Amino acid sequence: MPAAAPAGMPPVSTAARLKPLFEYVGATALTVIGPASGLRYRFDRPGARLAVDPRDRIALEAVPLLRARQDDQRRAAA
């Protein structure tokens, strides 16, 4: 059953609340702008991991030095 949504907002599915996790595997640092959300993702060091907006997932998967971490998805802040 979908989670209750605030008044005036449509319910959000469980899948939509999961945030994909990405790890930076480059040598320095990297900043990426999510094309769907407009959010700025700053990977400040090798091995840095960030949870990203699900709408940006496909675009970030195309960035050569980022790796999607399928084994460690995080829930969006409630």
Buried (B, 14 or more C-beta within 10 A) or exposed (E): EEEEEEEEEEEEEEEEBBBBBBBBBBEEEBEBEBEEBEBEBEBEEBEBEBBBBBBBBEBBEEBEBBBBBEEEBBEEEE
